[in-house]
């Protein structure tokens, strides 16, 4: 199933998520993260999209996974954070 | 003696060449071949630039751009979509290790925005930095800014609005909900201002550039010496223009 969300991160920027997910297993098949936020290095967003494939769409699991990717690859977000990204993904689900 | 940085006054260029020159200066500065550089430029034809993370088709009405003769380009910096017409755009390229540049990214935005604010002061306009990346005067935005750090080098570019046409801007940008478009336009008109609006008269690009030069010199305690792009920068900019900024692959990549 494909779905989209638009989420204004509190004190941050506008995040738009385009999600393709497996309804049966509740996992991400593909994700595209767009918006007017900042990320350093910029290329990390593509890495984040790749690493989030096959992640179960559940609040705590998602946030933990996103936080660990941020730490492991030394990503710095401005106007976006792990909580915001998690929320944007969860909002794609009906 | 004050440190000397290079000032580039490259005049008006296309969106593709403008973005290519900023990137070329970043690369060549990272190799230590040119000094820290401040550049002032304009956009002909007018253009929309979108942030690195934005989706071109979600943000820009491509058909309207083609009808109005407006170019569109993806930046290497994050942030939002900007309609560039009557403005001065500045860029600064400087090693990340330079003592004048805070290590903290948000603090470095504030510092570089300080130069723009001092420039506006020269024109009689009092403004303040509004994190993350805006400069406001009386609560209204007059400048938007975006920074990247690559090859241990900082590139920040930003706008100084000389005049603004919100209606035209919204005819080129897509809005999430057409039903609230009129309200959105009214809101943005209240939230954005320009030098012309504030001073009540036309002001030339040259005058704004002169003020901004003083602003950068005062903020960073340096002397800006007018220079030219090196041959290497010119060649690299041509390559980036062709292979990146005017290429469909790049502009439609998200």
Interface residues (C-beta under 8 A of the other chain):
Chain A: X6 X12 X13 X14 X16 X32 X33 X34 X35 X36 X37 X38 X39 X40 X41 X42 X45 X76 X78 X79
Chain B: X51 X52 X53 X54 X55 X58 X76 X77 X78 X79 X80 X81 X105 X106 X132 X133 X146 X147 X148 X149 X150 X176 X254
